[in-house]
Amino acid sequence: MNIENRLKKRETVAIIGSVSSFIIFAILLALSNLSTDSFVNMQSYLIKSMLAGSAENTLSAFFNLISPLFILFFAVLFLVLGFVFVSSFGVYETKRNTGLIIGIIGMTAVIVMLRFSILSIFLGIAILCSVFLIMNISNTYFKELKRWKFFRTGSHSIAKALIVINILVALGIFIAISINLSAYQQSFRKEMSSTIGDMVVNEMSGFSAVPENMRSAMTEQIRAQIENEVIPNSPLFNAYIIWLPILTALSVWVILEFTRTLIYSNLAGAFSVVLIRMNEKLE
């Protein structure tokens, strides 16, 4: 098979593989119920998860804490796999039209599946930009690297693209919260009131002896008191609520950067080794 036909085959593999991966990524994100509100109330969720696991052993409590994040982990795994298909084609040739097709389909899938939210728009734009970035720098890396070329080409190029993803996701969260700040502040107050109320109830001696029909009313009364009296008069909570857009965006960015460095860039390198070797064998 001549070189031109090989490139066409590799291009077809890149388009089908990356587009399929991005669509699966978008579907998994939709199934995970990911939203800006879930990021805002992330701290409350962590506290609740730790309280729920307090009666269990450490290992069980840990798995209960991270189990809802599994679907999100696998979603990002497919995003990385989509980038690997782009990178593995980019080592041979840089085609803007191919990048445009892949990027637009990936962007559209995310925006549609996440119902045209502000966060989905920023994430979609990030995917489009990342596809073009990967296709260009993977070609450069492949030409310049001497050792571990397959692994380092995928790892380095996709790590750079994930930086773009992380920055734009954090920016999207910041803007989404800032636009509707009062609603998110109220949501955060309610969630934290519920969480602290549950902590207080769990620590109350003799609460289990209270009749079942009275427990719910007492719990709601405690939550309301915390929401209306404790939180409004707490300098710490007030400061956090004022800085909610920045602190939420920063928290998400730190988590994304941690997983990018520790997990996804290395997985991208491993996937790239397999896929580039497969491309080399195309006849």
Backbone bond lengths (Angstrom), bond angles and torsions (degrees), N, CA, C in turn:
res aa  C-N    CA-C-N  psi(-1)  N-CA   C-N-CA  omega(-1)  CA-C   N-CA-C  phi
1 M - - - 1.472 - - 1.530 109.23 -
2 N 1.346 118.31 134.10 1.447 120.47 -178.79 1.526 111.29 -74.92
3 I 1.333 115.64 169.86 1.461 121.49 -174.17 1.524 111.46 -62.81
4 E 1.320 117.29 -39.18 1.475 120.75 -178.01 1.524 111.33 -63.13
5 N 1.315 117.04 -43.24 1.462 120.23 179.22 1.522 111.96 -67.02
6 R 1.337 116.83 -35.45 1.457 120.54 176.51 1.523 110.71 -62.87
7 L 1.324 115.26 -43.81 1.470 119.63 179.81 1.525 111.16 -62.99
8 K 1.330 116.99 -39.00 1.466 120.33 178.81 1.525 110.79 -64.74
9 K 1.337 115.93 -39.07 1.459 119.66 178.01 1.527 110.45 -65.32
10 R 1.314 116.39 -44.04 1.455 120.70 -179.99 1.532 111.10 -65.62
11 E 1.313 115.45 -36.31 1.458 119.87 177.53 1.528 111.04 -65.37
12 T 1.325 116.52 -41.49 1.472 121.04 177.90 1.522 110.82 -62.51
13 V 1.330 116.03 -44.20 1.470 120.77 177.75 1.526 110.15 -60.28
14 A 1.340 116.95 -43.15 1.464 121.08 -178.86 1.519 111.54 -63.37
15 I 1.327 116.99 -44.28 1.466 120.51 -178.12 1.529 110.81 -66.44
16 I 1.337 116.55 -50.20 1.472 119.94 -178.00 1.529 110.74 -64.19
17 G 1.335 116.59 -45.25 1.459 120.58 -177.54 1.516 113.13 -65.74
18 S 1.333 117.12 -46.09 1.460 120.14 -177.43 1.526 111.96 -70.73
19 V 1.335 116.25 -42.64 1.468 119.57 179.70 1.525 110.80 -63.33
20 S 1.333 117.01 -43.22 1.469 120.84 178.30 1.524 110.56 -61.48
21 S 1.322 116.71 -42.71 1.469 121.40 -179.78 1.522 111.37 -64.55
22 F 1.330 117.14 -41.96 1.464 120.35 179.83 1.532 111.51 -66.54
23 I 1.318 116.69 -37.25 1.471 119.84 178.48 1.534 110.26 -66.41
24 I 1.338 116.74 -43.00 1.474 119.92 176.76 1.521 110.13 -62.86
25 F 1.325 117.11 -40.60 1.469 122.01 176.26 1.518 110.97 -57.12
26 A 1.323 116.48 -46.27 1.468 120.75 -179.50 1.525 111.56 -64.92
27 I 1.334 116.79 -40.78 1.471 121.03 179.40 1.522 110.81 -64.06
28 L 1.331 116.99 -44.78 1.472 120.74 179.52 1.523 111.55 -64.84
29 L 1.324 116.81 -36.90 1.468 119.63 176.26 1.519 110.79 -62.37
30 A 1.327 115.84 -42.83 1.467 119.84 178.73 1.529 110.80 -63.61
31 L 1.332 117.18 -40.60 1.464 121.01 179.12 1.521 112.51 -67.95
32 S 1.335 116.87 -27.12 1.464 120.45 -179.48 1.529 112.56 -77.83
33 N 1.348 116.61 -5.67 1.474 121.83 -177.81 1.529 112.10 57.49
34 L 1.320 115.50 34.64 1.454 120.49 178.94 1.525 110.03 -66.20
35 S 1.330 116.46 132.47 1.460 121.20 178.31 1.520 109.12 -155.21
36 T 1.309 115.70 166.97 1.464 119.90 176.74 1.513 110.90 -61.99
37 D 1.326 116.44 -36.57 1.455 120.89 179.91 1.529 111.49 -61.56
38 S 1.326 116.92 -36.47 1.471 119.56 179.34 1.519 110.93 -67.30
39 F 1.332 117.76 -32.78 1.464 120.47 176.48 1.527 110.62 -71.14
40 V 1.325 116.21 -38.98 1.466 120.20 179.73 1.521 110.85 -60.47
41 N 1.318 116.02 -41.10 1.469 121.16 -176.05 1.529 113.01 -96.95
42 M 1.325 115.97 21.07 1.453 121.07 -177.90 1.533 111.88 -61.36
43 Q 1.351 116.78 -41.86 1.458 120.15 -179.07 1.521 111.11 -63.73
44 S 1.326 115.40 -40.52 1.458 119.73 179.33 1.520 110.86 -63.52
45 Y 1.336 116.41 -40.95 1.458 120.46 178.97 1.528 111.26 -62.37
46 L 1.333 116.78 -42.12 1.459 120.40 -179.53 1.527 111.49 -62.13
47 I 1.342 115.79 -42.74 1.462 119.64 179.15 1.526 110.64 -64.14
48 K 1.333 116.49 -43.86 1.464 120.31 179.31 1.524 111.34 -62.28
49 S 1.322 116.74 -40.65 1.458 120.32 -179.66 1.518 110.97 -64.78
50 M 1.336 116.27 -39.70 1.457 119.74 178.98 1.524 111.12 -67.80
51 L 1.332 116.63 -37.10 1.466 120.04 177.28 1.529 110.96 -65.92
52 A 1.330 115.91 -40.72 1.457 120.08 -179.22 1.519 111.31 -65.46
53 G 1.336 115.91 -29.37 1.455 119.31 -179.35 1.506 114.17 -95.15
54 S 1.335 117.21 3.05 1.462 119.86 -175.89 1.518 112.80 -64.98
55 A 1.341 116.57 -26.81 1.457 119.52 -178.51 1.526 111.52 -88.43
56 E 1.350 117.87 -3.85 1.447 121.60 -177.71 1.523 109.76 -104.55
57 N 1.336 116.14 176.74 1.453 118.01 175.66 1.528 109.55 -75.03
58 T 1.318 115.77 168.61 1.470 121.26 -172.89 1.526 111.97 -61.19
59 L 1.330 117.31 -41.52 1.463 120.90 -177.62 1.524 111.18 -65.77
60 S 1.323 117.32 -43.33 1.465 121.31 179.30 1.524 110.73 -64.27
61 A 1.332 115.76 -41.82 1.464 119.88 179.60 1.525 110.83 -63.11
62 F 1.341 116.22 -38.10 1.464 120.45 -179.59 1.525 110.84 -64.88
63 F 1.341 116.51 -45.01 1.461 120.06 -179.39 1.529 111.41 -67.80
64 N 1.319 117.32 -34.39 1.467 119.97 175.57 1.529 110.80 -64.89
65 L 1.327 115.38 -33.10 1.459 120.62 -178.98 1.522 111.99 -70.04
66 I 1.335 116.28 -40.97 1.468 119.25 -173.42 1.523 113.59 -98.04
67 S 1.342 118.14 -10.67 1.467 119.75 -175.15 1.531 114.04 -57.27
68 P 1.363 120.10 -39.33 1.474 118.08 178.56 1.524 113.24 -67.38
69 L 1.353 117.38 -14.14 1.454 120.42 -178.33 1.521 112.43 -89.62
70 F 1.340 117.62 -7.21 1.457 120.31 -177.65 1.524 111.87 -59.65
71 I 1.317 116.85 -44.69 1.461 120.25 -177.45 1.529 110.41 -64.85
72 L 1.335 116.79 -34.71 1.458 120.70 176.91 1.525 110.70 -68.72
73 F 1.333 116.45 -38.85 1.465 121.00 177.38 1.525 110.70 -60.17
74 F 1.332 116.93 -46.85 1.460 120.47 -179.69 1.529 111.46 -68.65
75 A 1.324 116.75 -31.42 1.463 119.42 176.75 1.524 110.49 -61.40
76 V 1.323 116.40 -48.61 1.469 120.40 -179.77 1.529 110.21 -66.30
77 L 1.325 116.74 -30.62 1.464 120.49 176.98 1.530 110.45 -59.85
78 F 1.327 117.04 -40.42 1.471 120.17 177.87 1.532 111.00 -72.04
79 L 1.318 117.84 -31.62 1.463 120.03 173.71 1.524 110.04 -61.33
80 V 1.324 115.92 -46.00 1.463 121.31 178.40 1.526 110.56 -62.29
81 L 1.333 116.45 -41.81 1.465 119.93 179.17 1.529 111.18 -62.13
82 G 1.340 116.80 -39.16 1.460 120.18 175.99 1.517 111.68 -60.95
83 F 1.333 116.09 -41.38 1.466 120.41 177.49 1.528 111.30 -65.94
84 V 1.335 116.70 -33.74 1.467 120.37 179.08 1.527 110.74 -63.52
85 F 1.331 117.33 -40.84 1.473 120.58 176.90 1.526 110.22 -60.55
86 V 1.330 116.48 -41.30 1.471 120.14 178.74 1.522 110.37 -65.38
87 S 1.329 116.45 -46.24 1.460 121.33 -179.27 1.521 112.09 -62.50
88 S 1.327 116.50 -40.92 1.467 120.92 -177.20 1.521 111.96 -68.43
89 F 1.319 117.68 -26.15 1.466 120.49 172.96 1.528 110.42 -83.28
90 G 1.323 116.14 -34.90 1.459 120.11 -177.71 1.520 113.79 -64.28
91 V 1.338 117.49 -22.57 1.465 118.95 179.27 1.523 111.37 -67.16
92 Y 1.329 117.26 -21.90 1.457 120.88 -179.00 1.522 111.99 -96.99
93 E 1.318 116.46 -40.04 1.472 119.28 -175.63 1.528 110.20 -158.42
94 T 1.334 115.61 144.70 1.460 121.68 176.67 1.523 108.88 -104.25
95 K 1.323 116.18 111.85 1.464 121.10 -179.51 1.522 109.60 -121.58
96 R 1.304 116.63 117.20 1.462 120.14 -178.86 1.524 111.83 -66.32
97 N 1.316 117.06 -38.95 1.472 119.72 -179.11 1.527 111.27 -63.46
98 T 1.321 116.28 -40.20 1.468 120.07 177.91 1.522 110.11 -64.19
99 G 1.316 116.60 -45.19 1.461 120.60 177.62 1.514 112.37 -62.02
100 L 1.337 115.65 -36.88 1.464 120.00 179.85 1.528 110.94 -66.26
101 I 1.326 116.66 -43.23 1.473 120.62 179.36 1.528 110.16 -61.54
102 I 1.325 116.05 -50.29 1.462 120.92 -177.89 1.530 110.53 -62.87
103 G 1.328 115.83 -47.00 1.468 120.50 -176.64 1.515 113.42 -64.11
104 I 1.319 117.35 -42.84 1.470 121.05 -178.47 1.531 110.63 -66.97
105 I 1.336 117.05 -42.37 1.468 119.40 179.26 1.527 110.44 -65.14
106 G 1.330 116.49 -43.64 1.461 119.78 178.17 1.515 112.27 -62.58
107 M 1.318 117.13 -43.63 1.457 122.08 178.77 1.529 110.79 -62.52
108 T 1.330 116.82 -45.83 1.470 121.19 -178.97 1.526 111.50 -62.93
109 A 1.332 116.62 -41.92 1.466 120.67 -179.03 1.521 111.02 -60.59
110 V 1.316 116.60 -44.26 1.469 120.40 -178.98 1.521 111.20 -67.01
111 I 1.314 116.91 -46.04 1.473 120.38 -177.72 1.523 111.23 -63.23
112 V 1.345 116.30 -42.72 1.465 120.08 -179.03 1.526 111.26 -68.87
113 M 1.335 117.76 -46.35 1.457 121.13 -177.02 1.524 112.29 -66.41
114 L 1.323 117.07 -30.26 1.471 120.63 178.49 1.527 111.84 -97.04
115 R 1.318 115.96 16.80 1.470 123.84 168.68 1.527 114.16 61.60
116 F 1.328 115.30 41.02 1.469 121.74 171.00 1.536 112.45 58.52
117 S 1.317 117.08 31.94 1.462 120.29 176.16 1.531 109.65 -74.01
118 I 1.321 115.91 162.80 1.471 120.12 178.48 1.521 110.44 -59.64
119 L 1.334 116.43 -42.91 1.458 120.71 179.54 1.529 111.12 -61.54
120 S 1.335 117.52 -40.23 1.467 120.62 -179.21 1.529 111.24 -66.55
121 I 1.323 116.96 -35.43 1.469 120.51 178.99 1.524 110.62 -65.08
122 F 1.330 116.26 -44.98 1.471 119.76 178.54 1.529 110.67 -65.33
123 L 1.331 117.02 -40.31 1.464 120.39 179.04 1.523 110.70 -65.97
124 G 1.323 117.36 -40.44 1.457 120.78 178.18 1.518 112.12 -63.22
125 I 1.329 116.27 -43.88 1.471 120.16 177.44 1.525 110.18 -63.03
126 A 1.342 116.32 -38.68 1.466 120.86 178.76 1.525 111.21 -61.61
127 I 1.335 116.87 -40.70 1.468 120.22 178.64 1.531 110.62 -64.67
128 L 1.322 116.78 -44.04 1.468 120.81 178.86 1.527 111.00 -59.40
129 C 1.329 116.47 -47.59 1.472 120.86 179.46 1.526 111.27 -64.08
130 S 1.327 116.24 -39.21 1.466 120.80 -176.94 1.521 111.65 -66.56
131 V 1.327 117.23 -38.11 1.460 120.56 179.32 1.526 110.78 -60.28
132 F 1.327 116.76 -45.93 1.470 120.32 178.44 1.524 111.07 -64.81
133 L 1.339 116.22 -40.27 1.468 120.25 179.94 1.524 110.75 -63.37
134 I 1.326 116.65 -46.85 1.467 120.87 -177.61 1.522 111.07 -63.06
135 M 1.312 117.04 -43.95 1.463 120.03 -176.45 1.524 111.42 -62.66
136 N 1.323 116.75 -32.27 1.469 120.08 -179.99 1.523 112.56 -81.13
137 I 1.333 116.53 -48.56 1.470 117.65 -173.63 1.529 112.55 -78.02
138 S 1.349 118.11 -24.42 1.467 118.68 177.52 1.525 110.30 -65.75
139 N 1.333 116.36 -36.46 1.457 120.67 177.61 1.533 110.52 -64.29
140 T 1.326 116.21 -41.68 1.467 121.30 179.34 1.520 111.11 -67.07
141 Y 1.334 116.67 -46.49 1.465 120.45 178.80 1.528 111.37 -58.70
142 F 1.328 116.49 -43.68 1.461 120.37 -176.44 1.529 111.56 -63.36
143 K 1.311 115.94 -33.30 1.463 119.79 179.24 1.524 112.28 -77.27
144 E 1.333 116.97 -31.77 1.464 120.20 -172.91 1.531 113.73 -92.40
145 L 1.322 117.95 -33.03 1.469 120.83 -176.52 1.528 111.12 -72.51
146 K 1.320 115.31 143.07 1.461 120.84 -178.67 1.528 112.52 -109.03
147 R 1.329 116.52 -36.24 1.451 120.51 -178.09 1.531 110.50 -115.91
148 W 1.335 116.09 145.26 1.465 121.63 -179.60 1.533 110.98 52.07
149 K 1.320 115.98 44.34 1.466 120.64 -172.08 1.523 112.50 -59.08
150 F 1.320 116.87 -47.60 1.466 120.01 -175.13 1.527 110.60 -63.64
151 F 1.334 115.54 -48.12 1.472 119.96 -178.08 1.529 111.07 -65.47
152 R 1.313 117.05 -49.75 1.468 121.20 -173.54 1.521 111.95 -71.04
153 T 1.337 117.64 -31.16 1.471 119.52 176.43 1.521 110.34 -61.36
154 G 1.333 116.89 -49.63 1.461 119.96 179.23 1.508 112.60 -67.94
155 S 1.329 116.39 -44.37 1.459 120.50 -177.38 1.526 111.89 -62.95
156 H 1.318 116.90 -48.41 1.471 120.84 -176.61 1.530 112.17 -68.70
157 S 1.339 116.46 -45.50 1.469 119.01 -175.92 1.526 111.33 -68.20
158 I 1.327 116.75 -41.27 1.463 119.38 -178.22 1.520 111.22 -75.26
159 A 1.330 117.66 -31.98 1.470 120.01 174.34 1.525 110.53 -60.50
160 K 1.342 116.44 -39.95 1.470 119.97 177.70 1.526 110.68 -65.06
161 A 1.331 115.75 -41.11 1.471 119.58 179.80 1.529 111.10 -65.41
162 L 1.320 117.20 -38.14 1.465 120.28 179.73 1.524 111.82 -67.35
163 I 1.325 116.93 -27.06 1.473 119.51 172.97 1.525 109.73 -61.61
164 V 1.334 116.01 -43.88 1.468 121.07 177.58 1.526 110.02 -61.15
165 I 1.337 116.07 -45.76 1.467 120.99 178.51 1.528 110.25 -57.48
166 N 1.322 116.50 -49.48 1.471 121.01 -175.96 1.519 112.34 -62.75
167 I 1.327 116.53 -41.58 1.464 120.38 -179.50 1.529 110.72 -65.60
168 L 1.326 116.78 -46.24 1.464 119.80 -177.44 1.530 111.97 -70.92
169 V 1.326 117.63 -33.34 1.462 120.10 175.11 1.529 110.25 -64.86
170 A 1.326 116.64 -45.97 1.469 120.36 178.16 1.530 110.45 -62.05
171 L 1.331 117.00 -40.75 1.464 120.53 177.96 1.522 111.34 -64.67
172 G 1.339 116.74 -40.77 1.457 120.67 177.87 1.519 112.17 -62.47
173 I 1.339 116.60 -41.14 1.471 121.18 177.38 1.522 110.32 -63.41
174 F 1.323 116.43 -44.26 1.468 120.85 179.36 1.523 111.52 -59.15
175 I 1.324 117.04 -46.95 1.468 121.29 -178.27 1.526 110.84 -68.17
176 A 1.342 116.80 -42.93 1.464 120.04 -179.10 1.521 111.47 -61.07
177 I 1.335 117.05 -42.20 1.468 120.60 179.04 1.517 110.95 -69.69
178 S 1.329 116.76 -41.57 1.466 120.92 -178.07 1.519 111.75 -63.25
179 I 1.330 117.61 -37.25 1.461 121.24 -178.27 1.524 111.33 -65.62
180 N 1.322 116.42 -38.18 1.465 121.11 -177.32 1.535 109.59 -123.06
181 L 1.320 115.21 50.74 1.462 121.48 -170.73 1.520 113.36 -61.11
182 S 1.315 117.70 -44.70 1.465 120.28 -175.96 1.530 111.91 -60.90
183 A 1.337 116.68 -39.76 1.467 120.36 -179.73 1.525 110.86 -66.95
184 Y 1.335 116.98 -41.83 1.463 119.93 179.44 1.526 111.26 -69.64
185 Q 1.327 116.75 -35.33 1.463 119.43 176.32 1.525 111.04 -63.35
186 Q 1.330 115.99 -41.80 1.462 120.38 178.32 1.532 110.75 -65.14
187 S 1.329 116.78 -41.03 1.458 121.14 177.89 1.521 110.61 -61.72
188 F 1.328 116.44 -42.17 1.461 120.54 179.93 1.529 110.63 -65.54
189 R 1.333 117.23 -42.44 1.472 120.70 178.42 1.526 110.90 -59.15
190 K 1.324 116.29 -45.73 1.470 120.02 -177.96 1.523 111.47 -64.62
191 E 1.331 116.09 -43.94 1.458 119.41 -179.09 1.531 111.20 -65.03
192 M 1.323 116.59 -43.49 1.456 119.18 -179.92 1.521 111.19 -68.96
193 S 1.323 117.39 -35.17 1.469 121.06 176.71 1.519 109.97 -62.36
194 S 1.335 115.84 -42.97 1.459 120.38 178.55 1.522 110.89 -63.84
195 T 1.335 116.35 -42.74 1.460 120.65 -178.51 1.523 111.70 -66.15
196 I 1.337 116.39 -47.80 1.468 119.91 -179.96 1.515 110.45 -66.12
197 G 1.342 116.11 -37.56 1.463 119.98 177.11 1.522 111.56 -60.02
198 D 1.340 116.33 -41.93 1.465 120.32 177.69 1.531 111.06 -64.34
199 M 1.351 116.04 -37.50 1.461 119.56 177.78 1.526 110.70 -63.31
200 V 1.334 116.03 -44.01 1.470 120.56 -179.80 1.519 110.68 -63.18
201 V 1.336 115.41 -44.66 1.473 119.94 -179.36 1.527 110.64 -61.97
202 N 1.344 116.64 -42.21 1.466 120.11 -179.38 1.523 112.60 -63.81
203 E 1.341 115.74 -28.18 1.461 119.85 -178.10 1.527 112.93 -89.69
204 M 1.309 117.53 -8.80 1.472 120.37 -178.35 1.520 110.40 -75.99
205 S 1.301 114.92 120.73 1.463 119.37 178.73 1.532 108.99 -72.88
206 G 1.298 115.68 138.98 1.456 120.90 178.03 1.507 114.69 81.69
207 F 1.345 117.80 1.03 1.466 119.50 -178.36 1.532 111.02 -65.13
208 S 1.341 115.84 -34.38 1.464 119.19 -179.16 1.529 112.38 -64.92
209 A 1.347 115.00 -19.92 1.468 117.92 -179.79 1.522 112.21 -83.53
210 V 1.337 117.10 -10.50 1.468 121.25 179.88 1.525 108.51 -70.20
211 P 1.319 118.48 138.05 1.469 120.99 178.71 1.534 111.76 -55.31
212 E 1.330 115.60 145.66 1.466 121.61 -175.23 1.520 112.57 -55.97
213 N 1.332 118.37 -38.80 1.466 121.30 -176.83 1.519 112.52 -70.65
214 M 1.346 117.11 -15.14 1.465 120.72 179.73 1.536 112.14 -98.74
215 R 1.316 116.94 -20.18 1.472 119.33 -175.85 1.523 111.82 -63.59
216 S 1.325 116.00 -45.98 1.461 120.01 -178.35 1.517 111.54 -60.39
217 A 1.338 116.97 -43.80 1.467 120.88 -179.73 1.522 110.87 -64.59
218 M 1.348 116.63 -40.80 1.464 120.11 178.88 1.524 111.44 -65.68
219 T 1.324 116.05 -40.66 1.462 120.48 179.60 1.525 111.02 -63.30
220 E 1.327 117.65 -45.22 1.460 121.75 179.32 1.536 110.89 -64.26
221 Q 1.305 116.55 -36.76 1.466 120.59 178.73 1.524 110.75 -65.31
222 I 1.334 115.99 -41.78 1.464 120.46 178.21 1.523 110.79 -64.74
223 R 1.330 116.50 -43.25 1.471 120.21 179.07 1.521 111.15 -62.21
224 A 1.320 116.86 -44.18 1.467 120.81 179.81 1.527 111.23 -62.75
225 Q 1.315 116.90 -39.97 1.456 120.84 179.72 1.532 110.91 -65.06
226 I 1.322 115.39 -40.96 1.470 119.17 178.08 1.524 110.62 -65.20
227 E 1.346 116.64 -43.63 1.466 120.84 -178.47 1.521 112.53 -65.58
228 N 1.335 116.67 -39.07 1.461 120.75 -173.26 1.527 113.90 -92.33
229 E 1.341 117.40 -21.79 1.456 119.43 -174.78 1.529 113.56 -121.24
230 V 1.337 116.77 -46.75 1.461 119.31 -174.26 1.525 111.82 -74.23
231 I 1.344 116.06 -55.23 1.466 119.59 -176.09 1.531 113.12 -63.40
232 P 1.359 119.90 -44.71 1.474 118.97 179.35 1.522 113.66 -61.42
233 N 1.326 118.15 -25.69 1.462 121.85 -178.40 1.523 113.43 -98.84
234 S 1.314 116.36 7.57 1.464 119.89 179.86 1.524 110.09 -98.21
235 P 1.343 118.24 118.06 1.476 120.52 178.58 1.531 112.17 -60.21
236 L 1.336 116.24 -35.85 1.456 120.05 -178.62 1.529 111.04 -64.87
237 F 1.331 117.02 -48.54 1.459 120.76 179.64 1.520 111.32 -65.78
238 N 1.318 117.01 -41.03 1.465 120.03 179.88 1.523 111.61 -62.64
239 A 1.337 116.33 -40.25 1.460 120.39 178.76 1.528 110.52 -65.22
240 Y 1.320 115.47 -42.37 1.470 119.08 -179.56 1.524 110.78 -65.02
241 I 1.335 116.45 -41.82 1.460 120.59 -178.78 1.530 110.80 -64.48
242 I 1.335 117.16 -39.17 1.467 121.17 178.45 1.534 110.64 -62.69
243 W 1.332 115.11 -42.22 1.463 120.64 -177.57 1.533 112.38 -93.88
244 L 1.317 117.85 19.73 1.457 122.38 -174.69 1.533 113.87 -55.14
245 P 1.334 120.38 -44.84 1.481 119.38 -179.56 1.523 112.70 -61.08
246 I 1.335 116.21 -45.17 1.468 120.13 -177.25 1.521 111.06 -70.32
247 L 1.331 116.88 -46.37 1.467 120.29 -176.06 1.526 111.92 -67.29
248 T 1.336 117.15 -37.72 1.463 119.65 177.88 1.526 110.66 -66.99
249 A 1.330 116.90 -46.75 1.470 120.68 179.58 1.527 110.76 -62.08
250 L 1.332 116.41 -40.61 1.463 120.41 -179.61 1.532 111.14 -67.05
251 S 1.328 116.99 -40.59 1.471 120.69 179.30 1.527 110.77 -62.28
252 V 1.331 116.35 -44.24 1.467 120.53 179.81 1.521 109.86 -64.81
253 W 1.316 117.24 -43.00 1.469 121.09 -179.94 1.526 111.63 -60.90
254 V 1.325 117.49 -42.47 1.475 121.37 179.09 1.522 110.40 -62.04
255 I 1.332 117.54 -44.18 1.472 121.30 179.39 1.528 110.56 -63.71
256 L 1.325 116.23 -44.59 1.470 120.27 -179.75 1.528 111.51 -64.12
257 E 1.321 116.83 -40.80 1.456 120.22 179.00 1.523 111.61 -66.79
258 F 1.314 116.48 -37.71 1.464 120.83 178.43 1.527 110.39 -62.35
259 T 1.323 117.08 -47.71 1.468 120.23 -179.40 1.531 111.32 -70.30
260 R 1.319 117.16 -32.42 1.467 120.27 177.33 1.524 110.38 -61.75
261 T 1.322 116.54 -48.00 1.460 121.15 -176.09 1.520 112.04 -71.74
262 L 1.321 115.96 -43.13 1.457 120.40 -172.42 1.523 113.26 -82.83
263 I 1.340 117.13 -35.75 1.469 119.86 -170.03 1.532 112.48 -116.70
264 Y 1.338 116.01 -62.30 1.462 119.12 -164.06 1.525 114.31 -71.11
265 S 1.322 118.87 -33.91 1.464 119.04 179.08 1.522 110.86 -67.65
266 N 1.336 117.07 -35.72 1.470 120.23 177.82 1.533 111.49 -71.52
267 L 1.326 116.76 -40.46 1.463 119.70 176.03 1.523 110.92 -63.30
268 A 1.328 116.29 -38.45 1.470 120.39 177.84 1.523 110.58 -60.32
269 G 1.330 116.38 -41.13 1.460 119.92 177.76 1.518 112.10 -63.64
270 A 1.339 116.53 -43.10 1.470 120.68 179.95 1.531 111.02 -64.70
271 F 1.338 116.82 -44.64 1.464 120.38 177.72 1.528 111.15 -61.78
272 S 1.324 116.60 -37.59 1.468 120.80 -177.90 1.519 111.58 -64.86
273 V 1.333 116.41 -39.18 1.464 119.50 178.14 1.527 110.35 -57.43
274 V 1.326 116.41 -47.23 1.470 121.41 -178.67 1.522 110.76 -64.06
275 L 1.331 116.84 -47.36 1.461 120.15 -173.06 1.522 112.25 -72.02
276 I 1.323 117.86 -39.51 1.470 119.88 179.21 1.525 109.85 -66.37
277 R 1.323 117.29 -39.13 1.466 120.05 177.38 1.532 110.51 -63.58
278 M 1.319 116.80 -38.01 1.468 120.25 176.50 1.524 110.50 -64.89
279 N 1.333 116.66 -41.20 1.475 120.54 178.49 1.520 111.26 -64.18
280 E 1.340 116.05 -35.50 1.468 120.00 180.00 1.531 111.36 -64.64
281 K 1.337 116.55 -26.51 1.462 120.50 -176.72 1.520 113.35 -91.42
282 L 1.345 116.77 -2.31 1.467 119.35 -179.80 1.530 109.85 -63.50
283 E 1.307 115.06 129.99 1.472 120.05 179.80 1.522 110.21 -114.73
